Amino acid sequence: MVRWIVIGAVGAVAFTIYALVDLIMTKAPRVRAFPKPVWIALIVLLPVIGPLLWLVIGKSQPRGPQRRPTPQAPDDDPFFLGQIDGESSDDRIKRLEDELRALDEEDPEAGGDKDQDTKPPSS
């Protein structure tokens, strides 16, 4: 018989601690019926009934589906990043290769004498 009383007492203390931690972690707008200090007093003074009351009527349920938070920076938003540049990577590579080819053909003398063999001057 004493064993069951000890188990019940440990369970009541654990349940009370759980309810207190849950109350402390709950944001103020979700607390119903009484302010937080009154709920703390109820939970501590009524060891089993107080935590039950808190879990049943004291805490409001979240309303509606949870929305995903909007990205704060543009580089966090994949939709924004996708609209920055409409061309694909293959098109961009082709365009850059064409620009390089055009630059090479435009002024072959400006790049130096790459095709000619140059020897250092001999003394």
The first five atom37 places (N, CA, C, CB, O) and aatype in JSON, in Angstrom:
{
  "aatype": [12, 19, 1, 17, 9, 19, 9, 7, 0, 19, 7, 0, 19, 0, 13, 16, 9, 18, 0, 10, 19, 3, 10, 9, 12, 16, 11, 0, 14, 1, 19, 1, 0, 13, 14, 11, 14, 19, 17, 9, 0, 10, 9, 19, 10, 10, 14, 19, 9, 7, 14, 10, 10, 17, 10, 19, 9, 7, 11, 15, 5, 14, 1, 7, 14, 5, 1, 1, 14, 16, 14, 5, 0, 14, 3, 3, 3, 14, 13, 13, 10, 7, 5, 9, 3, 7, 6, 15, 15, 3, 3, 1, 9, 11, 1, 10, 6, 3, 6, 10, 1, 0, 10, 3, 6, 6, 3, 14, 6, 0, 7, 7, 3, 11, 3, 5, 3, 16, 11, 14, 14, 15, 15],
  "atom_mask": [
    [1, 1, 1, 1, 1],
    [1, 1, 1, 1, 1],
    [1, 1, 1, 1, 1],
    [1, 1, 1, 1, 1],
    [1, 1, 1, 1, 1],
    [1, 1, 1, 1, 1],
    [1, 1, 1, 1, 1],
    [1, 1, 1, 0, 1],
    [1, 1, 1, 1, 1],
    [1, 1, 1, 1, 1],
    [1, 1, 1, 0, 1],
    [1, 1, 1, 1, 1],
    [1, 1, 1, 1, 1],
    [1, 1, 1, 1, 1],
    [1, 1, 1, 1, 1],
    [1, 1, 1, 1, 1],
    [1, 1, 1, 1, 1],
    [1, 1, 1, 1, 1],
    [1, 1, 1, 1, 1],
    [1, 1, 1, 1, 1],
    [1, 1, 1, 1, 1],
    [1, 1, 1, 1, 1],
    [1, 1, 1, 1, 1],
    [1, 1, 1, 1, 1],
    [1, 1, 1, 1, 1],
    [1, 1, 1, 1, 1],
    [1, 1, 1, 1, 1],
    [1, 1, 1, 1, 1],
    [1, 1, 1, 1, 1],
    [1, 1, 1, 1, 1],
    [1, 1, 1, 1, 1],
    [1, 1, 1, 1, 1],
    [1, 1, 1, 1, 1],
    [1, 1, 1, 1, 1],
    [1, 1, 1, 1, 1],
    [1, 1, 1, 1, 1],
    [1, 1, 1, 1, 1],
    [1, 1, 1, 1, 1],
    [1, 1, 1, 1, 1],
    [1, 1, 1, 1, 1],
    [1, 1, 1, 1, 1],
    [1, 1, 1, 1, 1],
    [1, 1, 1, 1, 1],
    [1, 1, 1, 1, 1],
    [1, 1, 1, 1, 1],
    [1, 1, 1, 1, 1],
    [1, 1, 1, 1, 1],
    [1, 1, 1, 1, 1],
    [1, 1, 1, 1, 1],
    [1, 1, 1, 0, 1],
    [1, 1, 1, 1, 1],
    [1, 1, 1, 1, 1],
    [1, 1, 1, 1, 1],
    [1, 1, 1, 1, 1],
    [1, 1, 1, 1, 1],
    [1, 1, 1, 1, 1],
    [1, 1, 1, 1, 1],
    [1, 1, 1, 0, 1],
    [1, 1, 1, 1, 1],
    [1, 1, 1, 1, 1],
    [1, 1, 1, 1, 1],
    [1, 1, 1, 1, 1],
    [1, 1, 1, 1, 1],
    [1, 1, 1, 0, 1],
    [1, 1, 1, 1, 1],
    [1, 1, 1, 1, 1],
    [1, 1, 1, 1, 1],
    [1, 1, 1, 1, 1],
    [1, 1, 1, 1, 1],
    [1, 1, 1, 1, 1],
    [1, 1, 1, 1, 1],
    [1, 1, 1, 1, 1],
    [1, 1, 1, 1, 1],
    [1, 1, 1, 1, 1],
    [1, 1, 1, 1, 1],
    [1, 1, 1, 1, 1],
    [1, 1, 1, 1, 1],
    [1, 1, 1, 1, 1],
    [1, 1, 1, 1, 1],
    [1, 1, 1, 1, 1],
    [1, 1, 1, 1, 1],
    [1, 1, 1, 0, 1],
    [1, 1, 1, 1, 1],
    [1, 1, 1, 1, 1],
    [1, 1, 1, 1, 1],
    [1, 1, 1, 0, 1],
    [1, 1, 1, 1, 1],
    [1, 1, 1, 1, 1],
    [1, 1, 1, 1, 1],
    [1, 1, 1, 1, 1],
    [1, 1, 1, 1, 1],
    [1, 1, 1, 1, 1],
    [1, 1, 1, 1, 1],
    [1, 1, 1, 1, 1],
    [1, 1, 1, 1, 1],
    [1, 1, 1, 1, 1],
    [1, 1, 1, 1, 1],
    [1, 1, 1, 1, 1],
    [1, 1, 1, 1, 1],
    [1, 1, 1, 1, 1],
    [1, 1, 1, 1, 1],
    [1, 1, 1, 1, 1],
    [1, 1, 1, 1, 1],
    [1, 1, 1, 1, 1],
    [1, 1, 1, 1, 1],
    [1, 1, 1, 1, 1],
    [1, 1, 1, 1, 1],
    [1, 1, 1, 1, 1],
    [1, 1, 1, 1, 1],
    [1, 1, 1, 1, 1],
    [1, 1, 1, 0, 1],
    [1, 1, 1, 0, 1],
    [1, 1, 1, 1, 1],
    [1, 1, 1, 1, 1],
    [1, 1, 1, 1, 1],
    [1, 1, 1, 1, 1],
    [1, 1, 1, 1, 1],
    [1, 1, 1, 1, 1],
    [1, 1, 1, 1, 1],
    [1, 1, 1, 1, 1],
    [1, 1, 1, 1, 1],
    [1, 1, 1, 1, 1],
    [1, 1, 1, 1, 1]
  ],
  "atom_positions": [
    [[0.81, -1.2, 0.0], [0.0, 0.0, 0.0], [0.86, 1.27, 0.0], [-0.93, -0.01, 1.2], [0.57, 2.23, -0.71]],
    [[1.91, 1.26, 0.8], [2.79, 2.42, 0.87], [3.47, 2.67, -0.48], [3.86, 2.23, 1.98], [3.72, 3.81, -0.86]],
    [[3.76, 1.59, -1.19], [4.4, 1.69, -2.49], [3.52, 2.49, -3.45], [4.68, 0.29, -3.07], [4.03, 3.34, -4.18]],
    [[2.23, 2.24, -3.46], [1.31, 2.95, -4.36], [1.19, 4.42, -3.99], [-0.07, 2.3, -4.35], [1.05, 5.28, -4.86]],
    [[1.25, 4.72, -2.7], [1.19, 6.12, -2.26], [2.45, 6.86, -2.73], [1.05, 6.22, -0.71], [2.37, 8.0, -3.18]],
    [[3.61, 6.22, -2.61], [4.87, 6.84, -3.06], [4.84, 7.05, -4.57], [6.08, 5.97, -2.66], [5.22, 8.12, -5.06]],
    [[4.4, 6.05, -5.3], [4.31, 6.17, -6.77], [3.34, 7.27, -7.16], [3.87, 4.83, -7.41], [3.61, 8.05, -8.08]],
    [[2.2, 7.36, -6.47], [1.23, 8.42, -6.74], [1.77, 9.8, -6.44], [0.0, 0.0, 0.0], [1.55, 10.74, -7.19]],
    [[2.5, 9.91, -5.32], [3.08, 11.2, -4.95], [4.13, 11.64, -5.96], [3.7, 11.12, -3.54], [4.17, 12.81, -6.35]],
    [[4.98, 10.71, -6.39], [6.0, 11.03, -7.41], [5.32, 11.43, -8.72], [6.96, 9.83, -7.64], [5.77, 12.35, -9.4]],
    [[4.27, 10.73, -9.08], [3.52, 11.07, -10.29], [2.88, 12.45, -10.2], [0.0, 0.0, 0.0], [2.9, 13.21, -11.17]],
    [[2.32, 12.78, -9.04], [1.69, 14.09, -8.85], [2.73, 15.21, -8.94], [0.96, 14.15, -7.5], [2.48, 16.25, -9.54]],
    [[3.9, 14.99, -8.33], [4.96, 16.0, -8.39], [5.44, 16.17, -9.83], [6.15, 15.61, -7.46], [5.64, 17.3, -10.29]],
    [[5.63, 15.08, -10.54], [6.08, 15.15, -11.94], [5.05, 15.86, -12.81], [6.37, 13.74, -12.49], [5.4, 16.67, -13.66]],
    [[3.77, 15.55, -12.59], [2.69, 16.18, -13.35], [2.63, 17.67, -13.05], [1.34, 15.5, -13.03], [2.4, 18.48, -13.95]],
    [[2.83, 18.05, -11.79], [2.82, 19.46, -11.41], [4.0, 20.2, -12.04], [2.88, 19.6, -9.87], [3.83, 21.31, -12.53]],
    [[5.17, 19.6, -12.04], [6.35, 20.22, -12.65], [6.14, 20.38, -14.16], [7.62, 19.39, -12.37], [6.47, 21.42, -14.73]],
    [[5.57, 19.34, -14.8], [5.3, 19.43, -16.23], [4.35, 20.59, -16.53], [4.71, 18.11, -16.75], [4.58, 21.36, -17.46]],
    [[3.29, 20.71, -15.75], [2.31, 21.77, -15.98], [2.93, 23.15, -15.75], [1.09, 21.59, -15.05], [2.64, 24.08, -16.5]],
    [[3.78, 23.28, -14.74], [4.44, 24.57, -14.49], [5.37, 24.94, -15.65], [5.24, 24.52, -13.18], [5.38, 26.09, -16.09]],
    [[6.15, 23.99, -16.12], [7.06, 24.28, -17.24], [6.26, 24.63, -18.49], [7.99, 23.07, -17.52], [6.62, 25.55, -19.22]],
    [[5.18, 23.91, -18.73], [4.33, 24.2, -19.88], [3.72, 25.59, -19.77], [3.22, 23.15, -20.01], [3.66, 26.32, -20.76]],
    [[3.29, 25.97, -18.58], [2.72, 27.31, -18.36], [3.77, 28.39, -18.6], [2.16, 27.43, -16.93], [3.49, 29.4, -19.24]],
    [[4.98, 28.18, -18.09], [6.03, 29.18, -18.25], [6.43, 29.32, -19.72], [7.26, 28.81, -17.39], [6.74, 30.43, -20.17]],
    [[6.44, 28.23, -20.46], [6.86, 28.27, -21.86], [5.76, 28.77, -22.8], [7.3, 26.89, -22.3], [6.04, 29.1, -23.95]],
    [[4.53, 28.82, -22.33], [3.41, 29.26, -23.16], [3.42, 30.78, -23.26], [2.06, 28.75, -22.59], [3.58, 31.47, -22.25]],
    [[3.23, 31.3, -24.47], [3.2, 32.74, -24.67], [1.89, 33.31, -24.1], [3.35, 33.09, -26.18], [0.87, 32.63, -24.09]],
    [[1.95, 34.54, -23.64], [0.82, 35.17, -22.95], [-0.48, 35.18, -23.76], [1.19, 36.58, -22.59], [-1.54, 34.98, -23.17]],
    [[-0.46, 35.41, -25.08], [-1.73, 35.42, -25.81], [-2.47, 34.08, -25.82], [-1.49, 35.85, -27.24], [-3.68, 34.04, -26.06]],
    [[-1.77, 32.99, -25.56], [-2.42, 31.67, -25.57], [-2.96, 31.25, -24.2], [-1.44, 30.63, -26.05], [-3.6, 30.21, -24.09]],
    [[-2.72, 32.06, -23.17], [-3.21, 31.73, -21.82], [-4.65, 32.22, -21.7], [-2.3, 32.37, -20.71], [-4.95, 33.38, -21.97]],
    [[-5.55, 31.3, -21.29], [-6.97, 31.65, -21.16], [-7.37, 31.67, -19.69], [-7.85, 30.65, -21.95], [-6.67, 31.15, -18.83]],
    [[-8.51, 32.27, -19.43], [-9.22, 32.28, -18.15], [-8.56, 33.15, -17.09], [-9.32, 30.88, -17.63], [-9.22, 34.04, -16.55]],
    [[-7.29, 32.94, -16.76], [-6.61, 33.72, -15.73], [-5.24, 34.14, -16.23], [-6.49, 32.9, -14.42], [-4.71, 33.55, -17.17]],
    [[-4.65, 35.16, -15.61], [-3.27, 35.51, -15.95], [-2.29, 34.44, -15.42], [-2.9, 36.89, -15.36], [-2.65, 33.6, -14.6]],
    [[-1.07, 34.48, -15.91], [-0.07, 33.47, -15.55], [0.17, 33.35, -14.04], [1.24, 33.79, -16.23], [0.24, 32.22, -13.54]],
    [[0.3, 34.44, -13.28], [0.53, 34.27, -11.84], [-0.6, 33.51, -11.13], [0.7, 35.63, -11.18], [-0.33, 32.73, -10.21]],
    [[-1.83, 33.71, -11.55], [-2.95, 32.98, -10.94], [-2.84, 31.5, -11.29], [-4.31, 33.56, -11.42], [-3.09, 30.64, -10.44]],
    [[-2.48, 31.19, -12.54], [-2.32, 29.79, -12.93], [-1.19, 29.12, -12.14], [-2.04, 29.68, -14.44], [-1.31, 27.96, -11.74]],
    [[-0.12, 29.84, -11.91], [0.98, 29.28, -11.12], [0.49, 28.93, -9.72], [2.18, 30.27, -11.04], [0.8, 27.86, -9.19]],
    [[-0.27, 29.84, -9.11], [-0.8, 29.58, -7.77], [-1.73, 28.38, -7.78], [-1.54, 30.83, -7.24], [-1.67, 27.54, -6.87]],
    [[-2.6, 28.28, -8.79], [-3.52, 27.14, -8.87], [-2.78, 25.81, -9.02], [-4.49, 27.32, -10.04], [-3.12, 24.82, -8.38]],
    [[-1.77, 25.81, -9.85], [-1.02, 24.57, -10.09], [-0.26, 24.14, -8.84], [-0.04, 24.75, -11.27], [-0.21, 22.95, -8.52]],
    [[0.32, 25.1, -8.13], [1.11, 24.75, -6.95], [0.21, 24.38, -5.77], [2.02, 25.92, -6.56], [0.51, 23.43, -5.04]],
    [[-0.89, 25.12, -5.57], [-1.75, 24.87, -4.41], [-2.67, 23.65, -4.58], [-2.6, 26.09, -4.14], [-3.04, 23.02, -3.59]],
    [[-3.03, 23.32, -5.81], [-3.87, 22.15, -6.08], [-3.07, 21.17, -6.93], [-5.21, 22.55, -6.8], [-3.18, 21.21, -8.16]],
    [[-2.26, 20.3, -6.31], [-1.28, 19.51, -7.04], [-1.79, 18.68, -8.21], [-0.62, 18.61, -6.11], [-1.09, 18.59, -9.21]],
    [[-2.93, 18.08, -8.17], [-3.41, 17.27, -9.29], [-4.48, 18.02, -10.07], [-3.96, 15.93, -8.79], [-4.5, 17.98, -11.3]],
    [[-5.37, 18.7, -9.36], [-6.47, 19.4, -10.02], [-5.96, 20.62, -10.77], [-7.54, 19.82, -8.98], [-6.43, 20.89, -11.88]],
    [[-5.02, 21.36, -10.21], [-4.47, 22.55, -10.86], [-3.84, 22.25, -12.22], [0.0, 0.0, 0.0], [-4.18, 22.91, -13.2]],
    [[-2.93, 21.28, -12.3], [-2.37, 20.94, -13.61], [-3.42, 20.44, -14.6], [-1.3, 19.9, -13.45], [-3.34, 20.74, -15.79]],
    [[-4.41, 19.68, -14.12], [-5.48, 19.22, -15.01], [-6.27, 20.41, -15.56], [-6.43, 18.25, -14.27], [-6.57, 20.47, -16.76]],
    [[-6.61, 21.35, -14.68], [-7.33, 22.54, -15.14], [-6.51, 23.33, -16.16], [-7.69, 23.44, -13.96], [-7.05, 23.81, -17.16]],
    [[-5.21, 23.46, -15.9], [-4.34, 24.18, -16.85], [-4.35, 23.52, -18.23], [-2.9, 24.24, -16.31], [-4.51, 24.19, -19.24]],
    [[-4.19, 22.22, -18.26], [-4.11, 21.52, -19.54], [-5.45, 21.47, -20.25], [-3.6, 20.11, -19.33], [-5.48, 21.43, -21.48]],
    [[-6.55, 21.49, -19.52], [-7.87, 21.38, -20.16], [-8.41, 22.75, -20.58], [-8.86, 20.72, -19.21], [-8.85, 22.91, -21.72]],
    [[-8.37, 23.74, -19.68], [-9.0, 25.02, -20.03], [-8.04, 26.2, -20.07], [-10.08, 25.32, -19.06], [-8.39, 27.25, -20.61]],
    [[-6.86, 26.07, -19.53], [-5.97, 27.22, -19.41], [-5.2, 27.59, -20.66], [0.0, 0.0, 0.0], [-4.8, 28.74, -20.82]],
    [[-4.99, 26.64, -21.53], [-4.15, 26.88, -22.7], [-5.0, 26.77, -23.96], [-2.96, 25.88, -22.74], [-5.62, 25.73, -24.2]],
    [[-5.04, 27.84, -24.75], [-5.83, 27.8, -25.98], [-5.08, 27.04, -27.07], [-6.17, 29.23, -26.46], [-3.85, 27.02, -27.1]],
    [[-5.83, 26.44, -27.95], [-5.26, 25.7, -29.08], [-4.88, 26.68, -30.18], [-6.26, 24.62, -29.61], [-5.55, 27.71, -30.34]],
    [[-3.84, 26.39, -30.94], [-3.48, 27.27, -32.06], [-4.61, 27.29, -33.08], [-2.15, 26.81, -32.72], [-5.25, 26.28, -33.34]],
    [[-4.83, 28.46, -33.64], [-5.94, 28.62, -34.59], [-5.44, 28.48, -36.01], [-6.62, 29.97, -34.4], [-4.44, 29.09, -36.4]],
    [[-6.14, 27.69, -36.78], [-5.85, 27.56, -38.21], [-4.51, 26.89, -38.48], [0.0, 0.0, 0.0], [-3.75, 26.59, -37.56]],
    [[-4.25, 26.68, -39.75], [-2.97, 26.06, -40.12], [-1.83, 27.04, -39.89], [-3.0, 25.6, -41.6], [-1.98, 28.25, -40.06]],
    [[-0.7, 26.49, -39.51], [0.48, 27.31, -39.29], [1.05, 27.76, -40.62], [1.55, 26.54, -38.47], [1.27, 26.95, -41.52]],
    [[1.28, 29.06, -40.76], [1.86, 29.59, -41.98], [3.37, 29.56, -41.9], [1.36, 31.0, -42.25], [3.97, 29.78, -40.85]],
    [[3.97, 29.3, -43.05], [5.43, 29.36, -43.12], [5.84, 30.82, -43.1], [5.98, 28.63, -44.39], [5.27, 31.62, -43.84]],
    [[6.82, 31.2, -42.28], [7.22, 32.6, -42.24], [7.79, 33.06, -43.58], [8.24, 32.83, -41.13], [8.47, 32.3, -44.28]],
    [[7.5, 34.29, -43.91], [8.0, 34.87, -45.15], [9.5, 35.1, -45.02], [7.27, 36.2, -45.48], [9.96, 35.58, -43.99]],
    [[10.28, 34.75, -46.06], [11.73, 34.98, -45.98], [12.03, 36.46, -45.74], [12.42, 34.5, -47.27], [11.35, 37.33, -46.29]],
    [[13.01, 36.73, -44.94], [13.35, 38.1, -44.59], [14.28, 38.75, -45.62], [14.0, 38.14, -43.21], [14.19, 39.96, -45.85]],
    [[15.14, 37.99, -46.23], [16.1, 38.54, -47.18], [15.82, 37.96, -48.56], [17.56, 38.24, -46.74], [15.35, 36.82, -48.67]],
    [[16.09, 38.72, -49.62], [15.82, 38.2, -50.96], [16.57, 36.92, -51.29], [16.16, 39.25, -51.98], [16.06, 36.08, -52.02]],
    [[17.77, 36.77, -50.77], [18.54, 35.57, -51.09], [18.02, 34.33, -50.36], [20.0, 35.78, -50.75], [18.51, 33.23, -50.6]],
    [[17.02, 34.49, -49.48], [16.38, 33.35, -48.82], [15.14, 32.88, -49.58], [16.01, 33.72, -47.39], [14.58, 31.84, -49.25]],
    [[14.72, 33.63, -50.57], [13.48, 33.34, -51.28], [13.8, 32.72, -52.65], [12.64, 34.62, -51.45], [14.28, 33.42, -53.54]],
    [[13.53, 31.42, -52.83], [13.85, 30.78, -54.11], [13.06, 31.36, -55.27], [13.6, 29.29, -54.01], [13.56, 31.39, -56.4]],
    [[11.83, 31.82, -55.03], [11.02, 32.41, -56.1], [11.69, 33.69, -56.62], [9.58, 32.71, -55.61], [11.76, 33.92, -57.83]],
    [[12.18, 34.52, -55.7], [12.86, 35.75, -56.09], [14.13, 35.44, -56.87], [13.19, 36.59, -54.86], [14.41, 36.06, -57.89]],
    [[14.9, 34.48, -56.38], [16.15, 34.13, -57.06], [15.9, 33.58, -58.45], [16.93, 33.12, -56.24], [16.7, 33.79, -59.36]],
    [[14.8, 32.87, -58.62], [14.47, 32.31, -59.93], [14.09, 33.37, -60.94], [0.0, 0.0, 0.0], [14.23, 33.16, -62.14]],
    [[13.61, 34.52, -60.46], [13.17, 35.56, -61.38], [14.26, 36.58, -61.7], [11.98, 36.27, -60.82], [14.06, 37.45, -62.54]],
    [[15.39, 36.5, -61.04], [16.46, 37.47, -61.28], [16.97, 37.34, -62.71], [17.62, 37.27, -60.28], [17.1, 38.34, -63.42]],
    [[17.24, 36.12, -63.13], [17.81, 35.9, -64.46], [16.96, 34.85, -65.15], [19.32, 35.46, -64.38], [16.86, 33.72, -64.69]],
    [[16.35, 35.24, -66.27], [15.45, 34.34, -66.98], [16.16, 33.31, -67.84], [0.0, 0.0, 0.0], [15.55, 32.31, -68.21]],
    [[17.43, 33.53, -68.17], [18.1, 32.58, -69.05], [18.67, 31.4, -68.28], [19.21, 33.29, -69.82], [19.07, 31.52, -67.12]],
    [[18.71, 30.26, -68.96], [19.24, 29.06, -68.3], [20.76, 29.12, -68.28], [18.76, 27.78, -69.02], [21.37, 29.96, -68.95]],
    [[21.36, 28.24, -67.52], [22.82, 28.25, -67.4], [23.47, 27.89, -68.74], [23.28, 27.28, -66.31], [24.53, 28.42, -69.06]],
    [[22.86, 26.98, -69.52], [23.42, 26.63, -70.83], [23.39, 27.83, -71.77], [22.64, 25.45, -71.45], [24.36, 28.07, -72.5]],
    [[22.29, 28.57, -71.76], [22.2, 29.77, -72.61], [23.23, 30.81, -72.19], [20.78, 30.37, -72.55], [23.84, 31.47, -73.03]],
    [[23.42, 30.96, -70.9], [24.38, 31.95, -70.4], [25.8, 31.56, -70.78], [24.26, 32.1, -68.88], [26.59, 32.42, -71.19]],
    [[26.14, 30.28, -70.65], [27.48, 29.82, -71.04], [27.71, 30.06, -72.52], [27.66, 28.32, -70.7], [28.78, 30.52, -72.92]],
    [[26.71, 29.75, -73.34], [26.83, 29.96, -74.79], [27.03, 31.44, -75.1], [25.59, 29.42, -75.52], [27.86, 31.8, -75.94]],
    [[26.24, 32.3, -74.42], [26.36, 33.74, -74.66], [27.75, 34.24, -74.26], [25.27, 34.5, -73.87], [28.35, 35.04, -74.98]],
    [[28.27, 33.78, -73.12], [29.59, 34.22, -72.68], [30.7, 33.71, -73.61], [29.86, 33.73, -71.25], [31.66, 34.44, -73.88]],
    [[30.57, 32.47, -74.11], [31.55, 31.96, -75.06], [31.54, 32.78, -76.34], [31.29, 30.49, -75.37], [32.59, 33.06, -76.91]],
    [[30.34, 33.15, -76.81], [30.25, 33.99, -78.01], [30.9, 35.35, -77.78], [28.78, 34.17, -78.42], [31.58, 35.87, -78.67]],
    [[30.69, 35.94, -76.6], [31.3, 37.23, -76.31], [32.82, 37.11, -76.27], [30.78, 37.78, -74.97], [33.52, 37.99, -76.78]],
    [[33.34, 36.04, -75.68], [34.8, 35.85, -75.65], [35.36, 35.64, -77.05], [35.17, 34.66, -74.77], [36.41, 36.2, -77.39]],
    [[34.66, 34.86, -77.86], [35.1, 34.64, -79.24], [35.11, 35.95, -80.01], [34.18, 33.62, -79.93], [36.04, 36.21, -80.78]],
    [[34.09, 36.78, -79.8], [34.02, 38.07, -80.48], [35.16, 38.98, -80.03], [32.66, 38.75, -80.22], [35.73, 39.71, -80.84]],
    [[35.5, 38.95, -78.75], [36.6, 39.77, -78.26], [37.93, 39.3, -78.83], [36.65, 39.74, -76.73], [38.79, 40.12, -79.15]],
    [[38.12, 37.98, -78.97], [39.35, 37.46, -79.55], [39.49, 37.86, -81.02], [39.4, 35.94, -79.41], [40.58, 38.17, -81.47]],
    [[38.39, 37.84, -81.75], [38.43, 38.17, -83.18], [38.52, 39.67, -83.41], [37.19, 37.63, -83.89], [38.99, 40.11, -84.46]],
    [[38.09, 40.45, -82.47], [38.01, 41.89, -82.62], [39.39, 42.54, -82.73], [37.26, 42.48, -81.45], [39.61, 43.36, -83.62]],
    [[40.31, 42.2, -81.85], [41.61, 42.87, -81.83], [42.71, 41.85, -81.53], [41.62, 44.02, -80.79], [43.15, 41.73, -80.39]],
    [[43.16, 41.12, -82.56], [44.17, 40.11, -82.29], [45.53, 40.71, -81.94], [44.32, 39.2, -83.49], [46.33, 40.05, -81.27]],
    [[45.83, 41.95, -82.35], [47.13, 42.57, -82.09], [47.25, 43.03, -80.64], [47.34, 43.74, -83.03], [48.36, 43.15, -80.12]],
    [[46.13, 43.3, -80.0], [46.19, 43.85, -78.64], [46.65, 42.8, -77.63], [44.82, 44.39, -78.23], [47.16, 43.16, -76.57]],
    [[46.5, 41.54, -77.93], [46.87, 40.5, -76.99], [48.35, 40.21, -76.98], [0.0, 0.0, 0.0], [48.79, 39.41, -76.15]],
    [[49.14, 40.8, -77.83], [50.58, 40.54, -77.87], [50.87, 39.57, -79.0], [0.0, 0.0, 0.0], [49.96, 39.11, -79.68]],
    [[52.13, 39.25, -79.19], [52.53, 38.34, -80.25], [52.58, 36.93, -79.7], [53.9, 38.75, -80.85], [53.65, 36.43, -79.36]],
    [[51.46, 36.3, -79.62], [51.41, 34.95, -79.08], [51.85, 33.93, -80.13], [50.01, 34.63, -78.59], [52.42, 32.9, -79.78]],
    [[51.58, 34.21, -81.41], [51.87, 33.24, -82.44], [53.33, 33.28, -82.89], [50.96, 33.47, -83.63], [53.83, 32.31, -83.46]],
    [[54.02, 34.37, -82.65], [55.38, 34.5, -83.12], [56.35, 33.99, -82.05], [55.69, 35.95, -83.48], [56.12, 34.14, -80.85]],
    [[57.44, 33.38, -82.53], [58.47, 32.94, -81.6], [59.33, 34.13, -81.25], [59.33, 31.8, -82.19], [59.91, 34.77, -82.12]],
    [[59.4, 34.4, -80.02], [60.25, 35.52, -79.61], [61.44, 34.96, -78.85], [59.45, 36.56, -78.74], [61.3, 34.09, -77.99]],
    [[62.58, 35.46, -79.2], [63.8, 35.04, -78.53], [64.36, 36.23, -77.77], [64.84, 34.48, -79.54], [64.27, 37.37, -78.22]],
    [[64.92, 35.94, -76.63], [65.51, 37.07, -75.92], [66.7, 37.58, -76.71], [65.93, 36.66, -74.48], [67.39, 36.82, -77.39]],
    [[66.93, 38.87, -76.62], [68.06, 39.44, -77.35], [69.38, 38.83, -76.87], [68.09, 40.98, -77.19], [69.62, 38.65, -75.68]],
    [[70.21, 38.52, -77.84], [71.5, 37.94, -77.48], [72.56, 39.03, -77.44], [71.91, 36.82, -78.47], [72.48, 40.01, -78.17]],
    [[73.55, 38.86, -76.6], [74.57, 39.88, -76.48], [75.81, 39.5, -77.21], [74.88, 40.16, -75.06], [76.78, 40.25, -77.22]]
  ]
}
